């Protein structure tokens, strides 16, 4: 069926990094310059980027907003911005510097009324981040438990949320393969589109996601690209169903 691929650019202390299972103390620095990393992905053919302000996710302070703005300015691709989006001002700032979509995580889980307000303001440009260990949601940079996954899906689907970004925290950064079973269950539980995140380690993983479910229509790939398990060009071909 094909699937849209989003290379991930996670920013912490002004650098492009990857975390293992979201742990702040399990960091690998892959590129000093996030803008350069994003530009390489754009030059290699991506049409989307998933850009995360990890400092904002952990502390609530958007320290890297200027770098995300620079990524938007330097690339001719659409940017999905995530990390520490906790106020309407954060949402509007993200869209104001050119992000195409904003992912709300912690605030959605702790204050569902905030989601209604954001939907009223930006509608289809909102996605809700569902980061989970099993059935338990994680918030504030994956440092706190935040309720039941399935109850949240029911609540936000009833509100009309257009997209969920589902991350299996246990798989993130582990190169252990995505949790296909849970992704299918998430997609079955909603009419919204679902973006898969966490664990992609091979081109076969991308192919499996592309054929998994009609509502799983996008995948975020991070560590596998940085670790050179495959090239972005190869991944894009598999995602599009054009690989030979």
Buried (B, 14 or more C-beta within 10 A) or exposed (E): EEBBBBBBBBBBEBBBBBBBBBBBEEBEEBBEEBBBBBBBBBEBEBEBBBBBBBBBBBEBEBBBBEBBBBBBEEBEBBBBBBBBBBBBEBBBBBBEBBBBBBBBBBBBBBEBEBBBEBBEEBEEBBBBBBBBBEEEBBBBBBEEEBBBBBEBBEBBBEBBBBBBBBBBBBBBBBBBBBBBEBBBBBBEBBEBBBBBBBBBBBBEBBBBBBEBBEBBBBBBBBBBBBEEBBEBEEBBBBBEEEBE
